[in-house]
Amino acid sequence: MTTPTPAQPQFNPPQPGPHSSTYSSRTVSPEVVEQLSRQVRRGTLFTALALVVALFSLAVSAVLLVRGGSPTAVATPAAPAATTSAVASTTAPVAKPQPANAGTAPTGTIVLGVAGKGFPVLDIYEDFQCPVCEQLEARFGKQFDELVASNKVEVRYHVMSFLDQNLRNDSSKRSANGGFCAHEQGKFLAYHDAVYANSPATEGDGWTDAQLATIATKAGLDLPAWQSCVASGKNAALVTAANDLSLKSGITGTPTIKINGVKVDVSAVDAAGGFVAAIDAVR
Protein backbone atom coordinates (compact mmCIF):
# COMPACT_ATOMS: atom_id res chain seq x y z
CA MET A 1 0.00 0.00 0.00
CA THR A 2 1.32 3.35 -0.98
CA THR A 3 1.05 6.01 1.65
CA PRO A 4 0.42 9.43 0.11
CA THR A 5 3.00 12.02 0.96
CA PRO A 6 1.32 14.70 3.15
CA ALA A 7 1.38 18.23 1.78
CA GLN A 8 4.16 20.21 3.37
CA PRO A 9 3.21 23.61 4.81
CA GLN A 10 4.53 26.38 2.58
CA PHE A 11 6.02 29.62 3.78
CA ASN A 12 4.82 32.53 1.64
CA PRO A 13 6.80 35.66 2.52
CA PRO A 14 4.76 38.91 2.53
CA GLN A 15 5.20 41.14 -0.49
CA PRO A 16 7.16 44.34 0.32
CA GLY A 17 4.99 47.40 0.81
CA PRO A 18 5.75 51.13 0.89
CA HIS A 19 6.74 50.94 4.58
CA SER A 20 8.59 47.67 4.39
CA SER A 21 12.16 47.47 5.69
CA THR A 22 13.01 45.61 2.49
CA TYR A 23 13.10 49.01 0.83
CA SER A 24 16.72 49.77 1.71
CA SER A 25 17.08 52.93 -0.38
CA ARG A 26 16.30 55.91 1.81
CA THR A 27 16.61 59.28 -0.14
CA VAL A 28 16.08 62.88 1.00
CA SER A 29 13.45 64.89 -0.97
CA PRO A 30 14.57 67.62 -3.46
CA GLU A 31 12.70 70.32 -1.45
CA VAL A 32 14.82 69.66 1.61
CA VAL A 33 18.00 69.77 -0.46
CA GLU A 34 17.01 73.16 -1.94
CA GLN A 35 16.24 74.57 1.50
CA LEU A 36 19.64 73.42 2.75
CA SER A 37 21.34 75.05 -0.24
CA ARG A 38 19.65 78.43 0.35
CA GLN A 39 20.72 78.40 3.97
CA VAL A 40 24.27 77.58 3.05
CA ARG A 41 24.30 80.36 0.50
CA ARG A 42 23.05 82.78 3.14
CA GLY A 43 25.95 81.77 5.37
CA THR A 44 23.74 80.15 7.95
CA LEU A 45 26.10 77.23 8.24
CA PHE A 46 25.19 76.59 11.84
CA THR A 47 21.55 76.31 10.94
CA ALA A 48 22.41 74.02 8.04
CA LEU A 49 24.42 71.77 10.29
CA ALA A 50 21.57 71.67 12.72
CA LEU A 51 19.25 70.75 9.90
CA VAL A 52 21.59 67.94 8.80
CA VAL A 53 21.62 66.58 12.33
CA ALA A 54 17.87 66.82 12.44
CA LEU A 55 17.55 65.02 9.11
CA PHE A 56 19.91 62.29 10.27
CA SER A 57 17.91 61.88 13.46
CA LEU A 58 14.71 61.79 11.44
CA ALA A 59 16.16 59.12 9.13
CA VAL A 60 17.27 56.96 12.08
CA SER A 61 13.88 57.32 13.69
CA ALA A 62 12.25 56.28 10.44
CA VAL A 63 14.42 53.20 10.25
CA LEU A 64 13.62 52.29 13.83
CA LEU A 65 9.94 52.82 13.19
CA VAL A 66 10.02 50.55 10.15
CA ARG A 67 12.15 47.86 11.82
CA GLY A 68 10.42 48.13 15.13
CA GLY A 69 13.62 47.75 17.18
CA SER A 70 17.02 49.16 18.03
CA PRO A 71 19.76 49.46 15.40
CA THR A 72 21.74 46.70 17.04
CA ALA A 73 18.85 44.28 17.38
CA VAL A 74 19.36 40.96 15.52
CA ALA A 75 16.36 39.47 13.82
CA THR A 76 15.46 36.00 15.11
CA PRO A 77 13.96 33.61 12.57
CA ALA A 78 10.48 32.51 13.45
CA ALA A 79 10.22 28.95 14.74
CA PRO A 80 9.10 26.54 12.02
CA ALA A 81 5.44 25.68 12.05
CA ALA A 82 4.55 22.42 13.77
CA THR A 83 4.36 19.49 11.41
CA THR A 84 1.06 17.85 10.78
CA SER A 85 0.19 14.64 12.56
CA ALA A 86 0.59 12.77 9.28
CA VAL A 87 4.17 13.94 8.91
CA ALA A 88 4.95 13.29 12.56
CA SER A 89 3.72 9.74 12.27
CA THR A 90 6.21 9.01 9.49
CA THR A 91 9.18 10.38 11.39
CA ALA A 92 8.39 9.20 14.91
CA PRO A 93 10.99 6.74 16.27
CA VAL A 94 10.01 3.11 15.87
CA ALA A 95 9.32 1.38 19.16
CA LYS A 96 12.05 -1.12 19.91
CA PRO A 97 11.19 -4.46 21.51
CA GLN A 98 12.99 -4.77 24.81
CA PRO A 99 15.05 -7.78 25.91
CA ALA A 100 12.48 -8.54 28.62
CA ASN A 101 10.09 -9.59 25.86
CA ALA A 102 12.32 -12.59 25.18
CA GLY A 103 11.56 -13.98 28.62
CA THR A 104 13.75 -16.43 30.49
CA ALA A 105 15.61 -18.97 28.40
CA PRO A 106 13.70 -22.25 28.76
CA THR A 107 15.28 -25.55 29.76
CA GLY A 108 17.32 -27.02 26.94
CA THR A 109 18.47 -23.66 25.57
CA ILE A 110 22.16 -23.24 24.81
CA VAL A 111 22.95 -19.65 25.78
CA LEU A 112 26.00 -17.91 24.35
CA GLY A 113 27.25 -14.35 24.51
CA VAL A 114 26.24 -12.42 27.62
CA ALA A 115 23.00 -13.28 29.43
CA GLY A 116 21.06 -11.27 31.98
CA LYS A 117 22.72 -7.92 31.29
CA GLY A 118 19.90 -6.28 29.38
CA PHE A 119 21.54 -6.81 26.01
CA PRO A 120 19.48 -7.65 22.92
CA VAL A 121 18.38 -11.29 22.75
CA LEU A 122 18.69 -13.34 19.57
CA ASP A 123 16.78 -16.64 19.57
CA ILE A 124 17.70 -19.18 16.89
CA TYR A 125 15.50 -22.28 16.45
CA GLU A 126 17.10 -24.98 14.33
CA ASP A 127 17.14 -28.69 13.60
CA PHE A 128 20.52 -30.00 12.45
CA GLN A 129 18.78 -32.03 9.72
CA CYS A 130 16.96 -28.99 8.36
CA PRO A 131 18.34 -28.10 4.89
CA VAL A 132 17.02 -24.54 5.12
CA CYS A 133 18.87 -24.18 8.42
CA GLU A 134 21.99 -25.20 6.55
CA GLN A 135 21.30 -22.40 4.06
CA LEU A 136 20.74 -19.97 6.94
CA GLU A 137 24.08 -20.95 8.41
CA ALA A 138 25.82 -20.53 5.07
CA ARG A 139 24.35 -17.04 4.68
CA PHE A 140 24.48 -15.71 8.25
CA GLY A 141 26.73 -18.06 10.22
CA LYS A 142 29.63 -15.62 10.37
CA GLN A 143 27.27 -12.87 11.51
CA PHE A 144 25.94 -15.06 14.33
CA ASP A 145 29.50 -15.91 15.35
CA GLU A 146 30.38 -12.21 15.30
CA LEU A 147 27.44 -11.37 17.54
CA VAL A 148 28.42 -14.06 20.04
CA ALA A 149 32.03 -12.82 20.09
CA SER A 150 30.93 -9.20 20.61
CA ASN A 151 29.82 -9.96 24.19
CA LYS A 152 27.01 -7.44 23.69
CA VAL A 153 24.26 -9.88 22.74
CA GLU A 154 22.56 -12.86 24.35
CA VAL A 155 22.35 -15.55 21.68
CA ARG A 156 20.07 -18.51 22.42
CA TYR A 157 20.24 -21.69 20.38
CA HIS A 158 17.21 -23.97 20.54
CA VAL A 159 18.36 -27.23 18.97
CA MET A 160 15.18 -29.04 17.96
CA SER A 161 14.81 -32.65 16.81
CA PHE A 162 11.30 -32.98 15.36
CA LEU A 163 12.67 -33.95 11.94
CA ASP A 164 13.55 -37.40 13.27
CA GLN A 165 9.87 -38.28 13.05
CA ASN A 166 9.51 -36.79 9.58
CA LEU A 167 12.65 -38.40 8.20
CA ARG A 168 12.33 -41.66 10.16
CA ASN A 169 15.78 -41.58 11.71
CA ASP A 170 17.38 -40.36 14.93
CA SER A 171 20.11 -38.09 13.57
CA SER A 172 18.50 -34.93 14.92
CA LYS A 173 18.54 -36.23 18.50
CA ARG A 174 22.05 -37.66 18.24
CA SER A 175 23.54 -34.53 16.68
CA ALA A 176 21.71 -32.38 19.26
CA ASN A 177 23.09 -34.57 22.04
CA GLY A 178 26.54 -34.02 20.58
CA GLY A 179 25.86 -30.28 20.67
CA PHE A 180 25.15 -30.32 24.40
CA CYS A 181 28.33 -32.31 25.01
CA ALA A 182 30.29 -29.81 22.91
CA HIS A 183 28.77 -27.03 25.00
CA GLU A 184 30.21 -28.65 28.11
CA GLN A 185 33.64 -28.03 26.60
CA GLY A 186 32.72 -24.47 25.64
CA LYS A 187 32.76 -25.32 21.94
CA PHE A 188 29.13 -25.54 20.93
CA LEU A 189 29.49 -22.91 18.23
CA ALA A 190 32.46 -24.69 16.64
CA TYR A 191 30.55 -27.99 16.67
CA HIS A 192 27.36 -26.33 15.40
CA ASP A 193 29.19 -24.75 12.46
CA ALA A 194 31.01 -28.00 11.66
CA VAL A 195 27.75 -30.00 11.62
CA TYR A 196 26.25 -27.69 8.99
CA ALA A 197 29.50 -27.65 7.02
CA ASN A 198 29.25 -31.45 6.82
CA SER A 199 25.54 -31.86 6.14
CA PRO A 200 24.56 -35.04 4.23
CA ALA A 201 24.15 -34.61 0.51
CA THR A 202 20.61 -36.00 0.68
CA GLU A 203 18.09 -34.91 3.28
CA GLY A 204 17.22 -37.81 5.52
CA ASP A 205 20.55 -39.62 5.22
CA GLY A 206 21.65 -38.20 8.56
CA TRP A 207 24.99 -39.02 10.20
CA THR A 208 26.47 -42.16 11.65
CA ASP A 209 28.10 -42.02 15.07
CA ALA A 210 31.48 -42.20 13.36
CA GLN A 211 30.64 -39.24 11.15
CA LEU A 212 29.56 -37.17 14.14
CA ALA A 213 32.82 -38.09 15.89
CA THR A 214 34.74 -36.85 12.85
CA ILE A 215 32.77 -33.60 12.98
CA ALA A 216 33.60 -33.26 16.68
CA THR A 217 37.27 -33.69 15.88
CA LYS A 218 37.10 -31.03 13.18
CA ALA A 219 35.49 -28.71 15.73
CA GLY A 220 38.51 -29.10 18.00
CA LEU A 221 36.78 -31.03 20.76
CA ASP A 222 38.43 -33.33 23.25
CA LEU A 223 37.13 -36.41 21.44
CA PRO A 224 37.35 -39.00 24.27
CA ALA A 225 35.57 -36.65 26.66
CA TRP A 226 32.96 -35.81 24.04
CA GLN A 227 32.33 -39.47 23.20
CA SER A 228 32.00 -40.33 26.87
CA CYS A 229 29.46 -37.54 27.32
CA VAL A 230 27.48 -38.63 24.26
CA ALA A 231 27.43 -42.28 25.32
CA SER A 232 26.26 -41.44 28.85
CA GLY A 233 22.99 -39.99 27.60
CA LYS A 234 23.05 -37.49 30.47
CA ASN A 235 21.73 -34.71 28.23
CA ALA A 236 18.78 -36.67 26.89
CA ALA A 237 16.32 -34.63 28.98
CA LEU A 238 17.78 -31.38 27.65
CA VAL A 239 17.48 -32.61 24.06
CA THR A 240 13.80 -33.44 24.65
CA ALA A 241 13.11 -30.15 26.42
CA ALA A 242 14.73 -28.09 23.67
CA ASN A 243 12.36 -29.63 21.14
CA ASP A 244 9.15 -29.90 23.14
CA LEU A 245 9.28 -26.48 24.78
CA SER A 246 9.98 -24.84 21.43
CA LEU A 247 6.93 -26.54 19.92
CA LYS A 248 4.79 -25.52 22.88
CA SER A 249 5.93 -21.92 22.52
CA GLY A 250 4.48 -21.82 19.01
CA ILE A 251 7.48 -22.68 16.85
CA THR A 252 6.09 -24.52 13.86
CA GLY A 253 9.17 -24.83 11.68
CA THR A 254 12.88 -24.25 11.37
CA PRO A 255 14.71 -22.04 11.02
CA THR A 256 12.87 -19.48 13.13
CA ILE A 257 14.63 -16.35 14.37
CA LYS A 258 13.49 -13.93 17.05
CA ILE A 259 15.01 -10.65 18.16
CA ASN A 260 13.99 -9.62 21.66
CA GLY A 261 11.13 -12.10 21.57
CA VAL A 262 9.75 -10.91 18.23
CA LYS A 263 9.83 -13.23 15.21
CA VAL A 264 11.63 -11.62 12.29
CA ASP A 265 11.44 -12.06 8.55
CA VAL A 266 14.88 -13.35 7.60
CA SER A 267 14.61 -12.07 4.03
CA ALA A 268 13.72 -8.59 5.28
CA VAL A 269 16.63 -8.63 7.73
CA ASP A 270 18.96 -9.67 4.93
CA ALA A 271 17.72 -6.87 2.70
CA ALA A 272 18.21 -4.35 5.51
CA GLY A 273 21.86 -5.26 6.07
CA GLY A 274 21.87 -8.50 8.04
CA PHE A 275 21.63 -9.54 11.67
CA VAL A 276 24.48 -7.45 13.03
CA ALA A 277 22.70 -4.35 11.76
CA ALA A 278 19.34 -5.64 13.03
CA ILE A 279 20.75 -6.12 16.52
CA ASP A 280 22.46 -2.71 16.49
CA ALA A 281 19.09 -1.17 15.61
CA VAL A 282 17.49 -2.39 18.84
CA ARG A 283 20.27 -1.56 21.28
C-alpha positions in Angstrom: 0.0 0.0 0.0 1.3 3.4 -1.0 1.0 6.0 1.7 0.4 9.4 0.1 3.0 12.0 1.0 1.3 14.7 3.2 1.4 18.2 1.8 4.2 20.2 3.4 3.2 23.6 4.8 4.5 26.4 2.6 6.0 29.6 3.8 4.8 32.5 1.6 6.8 35.7 2.5 4.8 38.9 2.5 5.2 41.1 -0.5 7.2 44.3 0.3 5.0 47.4 0.8 5.8 51.1 0.9 6.7 50.9 4.6 8.6 47.7 4.4 12.2 47.5 5.7 13.0 45.6 2.5 13.1 49.0 0.8 16.7 49.8 1.7 17.1 52.9 -0.4 16.3 55.9 1.8 16.6 59.3 -0.1 16.1 62.9 1.0 13.4 64.9 -1.0 14.6 67.6 -3.5 12.7 70.3 -1.5 14.8 69.7 1.6 18.0 69.8 -0.5 17.0 73.2 -1.9 16.2 74.6 1.5 19.6 73.4 2.8 21.3 75.0 -0.2 19.6 78.4 0.3 20.7 78.4 4.0 24.3 77.6 3.0 24.3 80.4 0.5 23.0 82.8 3.1 25.9 81.8 5.4 23.7 80.1 7.9 26.1 77.2 8.2 25.2 76.6 11.8 21.5 76.3 10.9 22.4 74.0 8.0 24.4 71.8 10.3 21.6 71.7 12.7 19.2 70.7 9.9 21.6 67.9 8.8 21.6 66.6 12.3 17.9 66.8 12.4 17.6 65.0 9.1 19.9 62.3 10.3 17.9 61.9 13.5 14.7 61.8 11.4 16.2 59.1 9.1 17.3 57.0 12.1 13.9 57.3 13.7 12.2 56.3 10.4 14.4 53.2 10.2 13.6 52.3 13.8 9.9 52.8 13.2 10.0 50.6 10.1 12.2 47.9 11.8 10.4 48.1 15.1 13.6 47.7 17.2 17.0 49.2 18.0 19.8 49.5 15.4 21.7 46.7 17.0 18.9 44.3 17.4 19.4 41.0 15.5 16.4 39.5 13.8 15.5 36.0 15.1 14.0 33.6 12.6 10.5 32.5 13.5 10.2 29.0 14.7 9.1 26.5 12.0 5.4 25.7 12.1 4.6 22.4 13.8 4.4 19.5 11.4 1.1 17.9 10.8 0.2 14.6 12.6 0.6 12.8 9.3 4.2 13.9 8.9 5.0 13.3 12.6 3.7 9.7 12.3 6.2 9.0 9.5 9.2 10.4 11.4 8.4 9.2 14.9 11.0 6.7 16.3 10.0 3.1 15.9 9.3 1.4 19.2 12.0 -1.1 19.9 11.2 -4.5 21.5 13.0 -4.8 24.8 15.0 -7.8 25.9 12.5 -8.5 28.6 10.1 -9.6 25.9 12.3 -12.6 25.2 11.6 -14.0 28.6 13.7 -16.4 30.5 15.6 -19.0 28.4 13.7 -22.2 28.8 15.3 -25.6 29.8 17.3 -27.0 26.9 18.5 -23.7 25.6 22.2 -23.2 24.8 22.9 -19.7 25.8 26.0 -17.9 24.4 27.2 -14.3 24.5 26.2 -12.4 27.6 23.0 -13.3 29.4 21.1 -11.3 32.0 22.7 -7.9 31.3 19.9 -6.3 29.4 21.5 -6.8 26.0 19.5 -7.7 22.9 18.4 -11.3 22.8 18.7 -13.3 19.6 16.8 -16.6 19.6 17.7 -19.2 16.9 15.5 -22.3 16.4 17.1 -25.0 14.3 17.1 -28.7 13.6 20.5 -30.0 12.5 18.8 -32.0 9.7 17.0 -29.0 8.4 18.3 -28.1 4.9 17.0 -24.5 5.1 18.9 -24.2 8.4 22.0 -25.2 6.6 21.3 -22.4 4.1 20.7 -20.0 6.9 24.1 -21.0 8.4 25.8 -20.5 5.1 24.3 -17.0 4.7 24.5 -15.7 8.2 26.7 -18.1 10.2 29.6 -15.6 10.4 27.3 -12.9 11.5 25.9 -15.1 14.3 29.5 -15.9 15.4 30.4 -12.2 15.3 27.4 -11.4 17.5 28.4 -14.1 20.0 32.0 -12.8 20.1 30.9 -9.2 20.6 29.8 -10.0 24.2 27.0 -7.4 23.7 24.3 -9.9 22.7 22.6 -12.9 24.4 22.4 -15.6 21.7 20.1 -18.5 22.4 20.2 -21.7 20.4 17.2 -24.0 20.5 18.4 -27.2 19.0 15.2 -29.0 18.0 14.8 -32.7 16.8 11.3 -33.0 15.4 12.7 -33.9 11.9 13.5 -37.4 13.3 9.9 -38.3 13.0 9.5 -36.8 9.6 12.7 -38.4 8.2 12.3 -41.7 10.2 15.8 -41.6 11.7 17.4 -40.4 14.9 20.1 -38.1 13.6 18.5 -34.9 14.9 18.5 -36.2 18.5 22.1 -37.7 18.2 23.5 -34.5 16.7 21.7 -32.4 19.3 23.1 -34.6 22.0 26.5 -34.0 20.6 25.9 -30.3 20.7 25.1 -30.3 24.4 28.3 -32.3 25.0 30.3 -29.8 22.9 28.8 -27.0 25.0 30.2 -28.7 28.1 33.6 -28.0 26.6 32.7 -24.5 25.6 32.8 -25.3 21.9 29.1 -25.5 20.9 29.5 -22.9 18.2 32.5 -24.7 16.6 30.5 -28.0 16.7 27.4 -26.3 15.4 29.2 -24.8 12.5 31.0 -28.0 11.7 27.8 -30.0 11.6 26.3 -27.7 9.0 29.5 -27.6 7.0 29.3 -31.5 6.8 25.5 -31.9 6.1 24.6 -35.0 4.2 24.2 -34.6 0.5 20.6 -36.0 0.7 18.1 -34.9 3.3 17.2 -37.8 5.5 20.5 -39.6 5.2 21.7 -38.2 8.6 25.0 -39.0 10.2 26.5 -42.2 11.6 28.1 -42.0 15.1 31.5 -42.2 13.4 30.6 -39.2 11.2 29.6 -37.2 14.1 32.8 -38.1 15.9 34.7 -36.9 12.8 32.8 -33.6 13.0 33.6 -33.3 16.7 37.3 -33.7 15.9 37.1 -31.0 13.2 35.5 -28.7 15.7 38.5 -29.1 18.0 36.8 -31.0 20.8 38.4 -33.3 23.2 37.1 -36.4 21.4 37.4 -39.0 24.3 35.6 -36.6 26.7 33.0 -35.8 24.0 32.3 -39.5 23.2 32.0 -40.3 26.9 29.5 -37.5 27.3 27.5 -38.6 24.3 27.4 -42.3 25.3 26.3 -41.4 28.9 23.0 -40.0 27.6 23.0 -37.5 30.5 21.7 -34.7 28.2 18.8 -36.7 26.9 16.3 -34.6 29.0 17.8 -31.4 27.6 17.5 -32.6 24.1 13.8 -33.4 24.7 13.1 -30.1 26.4 14.7 -28.1 23.7 12.4 -29.6 21.1 9.2 -29.9 23.1 9.3 -26.5 24.8 10.0 -24.8 21.4 6.9 -26.5 19.9 4.8 -25.5 22.9 5.9 -21.9 22.5 4.5 -21.8 19.0 7.5 -22.7 16.9 6.1 -24.5 13.9 9.2 -24.8 11.7 12.9 -24.2 11.4 14.7 -22.0 11.0 12.9 -19.5 13.1 14.6 -16.3 14.4 13.5 -13.9 17.0 15.0 -10.7 18.2 14.0 -9.6 21.7 11.1 -12.1 21.6 9.7 -10.9 18.2 9.8 -13.2 15.2 11.6 -11.6 12.3 11.4 -12.1 8.5 14.9 -13.4 7.6 14.6 -12.1 4.0 13.7 -8.6 5.3 16.6 -8.6 7.7 19.0 -9.7 4.9 17.7 -6.9 2.7 18.2 -4.3 5.5 21.9 -5.3 6.1 21.9 -8.5 8.0 21.6 -9.5 11.7 24.5 -7.5 13.0 22.7 -4.3 11.8 19.3 -5.6 13.0 20.8 -6.1 16.5 22.5 -2.7 16.5 19.1 -1.2 15.6 17.5 -2.4 18.8 20.3 -1.6 21.3 
